[in-house]
Amino acid sequence: MSRVFVGLSGGVDSAVAAALLQASGHEVTGVYMKNWSRDIAGYHCPWQDDLASARLVAAHLQIPFKIYDFEKEYYNTVTKYLLDTYKKGQTPNPDVMCNQSIKFDVFYKQCMSEGAELVATGHYARIINGKLHTAFDKEKDQTYFLYRMNPSIAQDILFPLGELKKSDVRKSAQKFQLPNFDRPDSQGLCFVGPVPMRDFLSEFIQPQVGNIIDENGDILGQHNGAYAYTIGQRHGLGIGGGQPYYVYAINTKNNLVHVTSNEDSSLLNKTEFEINDCIWWKQPQDNENKLKVRVRYRSKTIPCTIQKTNEDNWKIVLAQSERAIAAGQSAVLYDDDLVVGGGIIC
């Protein structure tokens, strides 16, 4: 059996992961990552509650417990990335970046430097023969958020929940009599808590009034910062007239939000797009047409063809149009349950 450091978030999933590893004979150490502790716009950051819960779990399992403070690293990688991407009029995914830069980089390295042989988390995913595969519970599968973890460390990573359904995890929490067995799943921004994104952004980016315009250039209303909108957004536009409008483009340079009332418009629905900054678990072939792609978490996978456009970029051609494909988000490619890889939508 191995010395395994488990990231304990305070939630049920990571607690059950630690309990399962201990039950299978591993020498388990629990680690809480302190990545954010600041209240934002009147919203309470739950880090102290999470820490208390994680500490109780470790005490119940009678395992060593550590706290790693990565607030500086989190701000310099995840927070700055999030702010810079929104400032460009794109839509970032902080969970993807957190997994890449924090959980499976600085956290992994710290664990290994302190004697861990393996590192585990409560993610719903599977690693089989060094490759990333979707979880057994397809409703909880988190490979969309995990595709950017470094494939070279896969042999050191454990996902104990990968073969379980969420309902079984809750039952296991009761069986192990874990103190947080009935704790609700966390919601909101990664490690920050349930603060609306617009409120979070307003703490760091000065709001500036600008116009909301339609495809003809007519002014329909005003906004307090184009950066706070996302492609496909319908609600919160403040446009009257009875008919719904959808954001199809964001221009932060000129502080404009472009909308259309035609939900079938080609401005809003795309059949192709490009990705860059790619991570590959299995190198795709140029013009490969047997893959499927997911353009946002929980969206359905779409059959596609992938075409190499230059050294860094790939074009994804969809078998059917998809609404609200947003630059800055990730597109993740799958071959059945194998994660092929993916990149950032240009």
C-alpha positions in Angstrom: 0.0 0.0 0.0 1.0 3.6 -0.6 1.3 6.9 1.2 -1.5 8.9 -0.3 -2.2 12.6 0.3 -5.9 13.4 -0.2 -7.1 16.9 -0.9 -9.9 17.4 1.7 -12.1 20.3 0.7 -14.6 19.9 3.5 -17.2 18.3 1.2 -18.6 14.9 1.1 -16.8 13.7 -2.1 -13.3 14.2 -0.9 -14.2 12.8 2.6 -15.4 9.6 1.0 -12.4 9.4 -1.2 -10.1 9.6 1.9 -12.3 7.0 3.7 -12.2 4.6 0.8 -8.4 4.8 0.4 -8.0 4.2 4.1 -10.3 1.2 4.0 -8.3 -0.3 1.2 -5.1 -0.1 3.3 -3.4 3.0 2.1 -1.5 5.3 4.6 -3.7 8.4 4.1 -2.9 12.1 5.0 -5.6 14.7 4.6 -4.7 18.2 3.2 -6.8 21.3 3.0 -5.9 23.9 0.4 -6.4 27.5 1.6 -6.8 29.2 -1.8 -9.1 32.1 -1.0 -10.2 33.8 2.3 -11.6 37.2 1.2 -15.3 38.1 1.4 -16.5 39.7 -1.9 -19.2 42.2 -2.3 -20.9 41.3 0.9 -20.8 37.6 0.2 -19.2 35.3 2.8 -16.3 33.2 1.7 -16.8 29.8 3.3 -13.2 28.8 3.7 -13.3 28.7 7.5 -16.4 26.4 7.4 -14.7 24.2 4.8 -11.5 24.0 6.9 -13.5 23.1 10.0 -15.3 20.3 8.1 -12.1 19.0 6.6 -10.5 18.9 10.0 -13.4 17.0 11.5 -13.2 14.4 8.7 -9.5 13.9 9.3 -10.1 13.6 13.1 -12.9 11.0 12.5 -10.7 8.9 10.2 -7.7 9.4 12.6 -5.4 10.5 9.8 -2.7 13.2 9.8 -4.0 16.6 8.6 -2.1 19.4 6.9 -3.0 22.9 5.6 -1.4 24.3 2.5 -1.7 28.0 1.9 -1.8 28.7 -1.8 -3.6 32.1 -1.7 -0.8 33.8 -3.5 -0.5 31.2 -6.2 -4.3 31.1 -6.7 -4.5 34.8 -7.2 -1.5 34.9 -9.5 -2.8 32.1 -11.7 -6.5 31.6 -11.4 -7.8 35.1 -10.4 -5.5 37.0 -12.7 -6.4 34.7 -15.6 -10.1 35.1 -14.9 -9.9 38.9 -14.8 -7.6 39.2 -17.8 -9.9 36.9 -19.9 -13.0 38.8 -19.0 -11.3 42.1 -19.8 -10.7 40.7 -23.3 -14.4 40.1 -23.7 -14.0 36.3 -23.4 -15.5 33.8 -20.9 -12.9 31.9 -18.8 -13.4 28.8 -16.8 -11.7 29.2 -13.4 -12.3 25.5 -12.4 -10.3 24.4 -15.4 -7.4 26.7 -14.6 -7.6 25.8 -10.9 -7.2 22.1 -11.7 -4.3 22.8 -14.1 -2.4 25.4 -12.0 -3.3 24.6 -8.4 -4.6 21.1 -7.7 -2.5 19.2 -10.2 0.5 21.5 -10.1 1.5 23.3 -6.9 -0.6 21.1 -4.7 0.6 17.9 -6.4 4.3 19.1 -6.1 3.9 20.1 -2.5 2.4 16.7 -1.6 5.1 14.8 -3.4 7.8 16.9 -1.7 6.5 16.0 1.7 6.5 12.3 1.2 3.4 11.4 -0.8 3.7 8.5 -3.2 0.2 9.2 -4.7 -2.1 12.2 -4.7 -5.9 11.8 -4.6 -9.0 14.1 -4.9 -12.7 13.6 -4.9 -13.2 14.3 -8.6 -15.5 12.1 -10.7 -13.2 10.8 -13.3 -11.0 7.7 -14.0 -7.4 7.2 -15.0 -6.9 3.9 -16.8 -3.4 3.0 -18.0 -2.2 6.6 -17.7 -5.1 8.0 -19.7 -8.0 10.2 -18.5 -11.5 8.6 -18.9 -15.0 9.8 -18.0 -16.5 8.8 -14.7 -19.0 5.9 -14.3 -21.6 8.5 -13.2 -22.0 10.5 -16.4 -24.1 13.1 -14.6 -21.3 13.9 -12.3 -18.4 13.4 -14.7 -15.8 16.2 -14.3 -13.3 15.4 -17.1 -14.3 18.7 -18.8 -12.6 20.5 -15.9 -9.7 18.0 -15.7 -8.5 17.8 -19.3 -5.7 20.3 -18.7 -4.0 18.5 -15.9 -0.5 17.3 -16.9 -0.8 13.8 -18.5 2.8 13.1 -17.3 1.6 13.0 -13.6 -1.4 10.7 -14.3 0.3 7.7 -12.9 0.6 9.5 -9.5 -3.1 10.5 -9.3 -6.0 8.6 -7.8 -9.7 9.3 -8.3 -11.4 6.9 -5.9 -14.9 8.0 -6.9 -14.5 7.4 -10.6 -16.4 4.1 -10.5 -19.1 5.2 -8.2 -22.5 7.0 -8.6 -23.1 10.1 -6.5 -25.9 8.3 -4.6 -23.4 5.6 -3.6 -21.0 8.2 -2.4 -23.7 9.6 -0.1 -24.4 6.1 1.2 -20.7 5.5 1.8 -20.5 8.7 3.8 -23.2 7.4 6.1 -21.6 4.0 6.3 -18.3 5.5 7.3 -20.2 7.8 9.7 -18.4 10.8 8.3 -19.2 14.0 10.2 -20.1 15.8 7.0 -22.2 13.1 5.5 -25.2 15.4 4.9 -23.3 18.5 4.0 -24.7 20.1 0.7 -22.4 20.2 -2.3 -20.5 23.4 -2.7 -21.9 26.0 -5.1 -20.5 29.1 -6.8 -17.1 30.3 -7.9 -14.2 27.9 -7.3 -13.0 28.4 -3.7 -14.6 31.8 -3.5 -18.1 30.8 -2.7 -21.6 31.7 -3.9 -20.9 35.2 -5.2 -22.4 36.2 -8.6 -19.6 36.6 -11.2 -20.7 40.2 -12.0 -20.3 41.2 -8.3 -16.9 39.4 -8.2 -15.7 41.2 -11.3 -16.9 44.6 -10.0 -14.5 44.3 -7.1 -11.5 44.3 -9.5 -12.7 46.0 -12.7 -14.1 49.5 -12.7 -17.7 49.5 -14.2 -18.2 51.7 -17.2 -21.5 52.6 -18.9 -21.7 51.5 -22.5 -24.3 50.6 -25.1 -26.2 47.5 -26.0 -26.7 47.4 -29.8 -28.4 45.1 -32.2 -27.1 43.7 -35.5 -28.2 46.9 -37.3 -26.2 49.1 -34.9 -29.3 50.4 -33.2 -28.9 51.2 -29.5 -31.4 49.1 -27.4 -30.1 49.9 -23.9 -27.1 50.4 -21.7 -24.8 48.3 -19.5 -22.3 48.9 -16.7 -19.4 47.0 -18.4 -19.2 44.8 -21.4 -16.7 42.5 -19.6 -19.5 41.2 -17.4 -21.5 39.6 -20.2 -21.1 36.3 -22.0 -22.0 34.9 -25.4 -25.6 33.5 -25.5 -26.7 35.4 -22.4 -30.4 36.2 -22.4 -31.3 37.3 -18.9 -30.1 40.4 -17.1 -29.8 42.6 -20.2 -32.4 45.1 -19.1 -33.9 45.5 -22.6 -37.6 46.1 -22.9 -39.9 45.4 -25.8 -41.2 41.9 -24.9 -39.0 39.8 -27.2 -35.9 38.1 -25.9 -32.4 39.2 -27.0 -29.3 37.1 -26.9 -25.7 38.3 -26.7 -23.7 37.3 -29.7 -20.5 39.4 -29.4 -18.7 41.4 -26.8 -16.4 44.3 -27.6 -14.6 45.4 -24.4 -12.3 47.8 -26.4 -15.3 49.9 -27.3 -17.4 48.8 -24.4 -20.2 47.4 -26.6 -22.5 44.4 -26.1 -24.0 43.1 -29.4 -27.3 41.3 -29.2 -29.8 39.7 -31.6 -33.5 38.7 -31.2 -33.1 36.0 -33.8 -32.2 32.9 -31.8 -31.6 31.0 -35.1 -29.1 33.6 -36.3 -25.7 32.5 -37.6 -24.3 35.2 -35.4 -25.3 33.1 -32.4 -25.2 29.6 -33.8 -21.9 28.2 -35.1 -20.8 25.1 -37.0 -17.1 25.6 -36.6 -14.5 27.3 -34.4 -10.9 27.1 -33.6 -9.0 26.1 -30.4 -5.4 26.8 -29.3 -3.2 26.2 -26.2 -4.1 22.5 -26.5 -3.5 19.6 -24.1 -3.5 16.1 -25.6 -3.9 12.8 -23.8 -4.0 11.1 -27.2 -2.7 13.0 -30.3 -5.5 13.5 -32.8 -5.1 13.0 -36.5 -5.6 15.8 -39.0 -9.2 15.5 -40.4 -10.1 12.9 -37.8 -13.9 12.6 -37.8 -14.7 10.0 -35.2 -14.5 12.2 -32.2 -17.1 14.1 -30.2 -16.6 17.5 -28.6 -18.1 19.3 -25.5 -18.0 23.1 -25.6 -19.2 23.7 -22.1 -19.7 21.8 -18.9 -22.9 19.7 -19.0 -23.5 20.4 -22.7 -24.0 17.3 -24.9 -21.1 16.0 -26.9 -21.3 16.7 -30.6 -19.8 14.6 -33.4 -17.1 16.6 -35.1 -14.1 16.7 -37.4 -10.9 18.1 -36.2 -8.5 19.9 -38.6 -5.0 21.2 -38.0 -4.7 24.8 -39.1 -1.2 25.6 -37.9 1.3 24.6 -35.3 -0.8 25.8 -32.4 -4.4 25.9 -33.7 -7.0 23.3 -34.6 -10.4 23.8 -36.3 -13.4 22.0 -34.9 -16.1 21.4 -37.5 -19.4 20.3 -35.9 -21.9 17.9 -37.4 -24.6 20.2 -36.2 -24.8 23.9 -35.2 -24.3 24.8 -31.6 -25.5 28.0 -29.8 -23.3 30.3 -27.8 -19.8 29.0 -28.4 -17.8 31.4 -26.3 -14.2 32.3 -26.7 -12.2 31.6 -23.6 -14.2 28.5 -22.7 -12.7 25.0 -23.3 -13.6 22.6 -26.0 -12.9 19.0 -24.8 -12.7 16.1 -27.3 -13.7 12.5 -26.5 -13.3 9.1 -28.2 -16.1 7.2 -26.5 -15.1 7.5 -22.8 -11.4 8.4 -23.4 -10.5 12.1 -23.1 -8.5 12.9 -26.2 -7.7 16.4 -25.0 -8.8 19.9 -26.0 -8.0 23.6 -26.0 -9.2 27.1 -25.4 -11.8 28.4 -27.9 -10.4 31.3 -29.9 
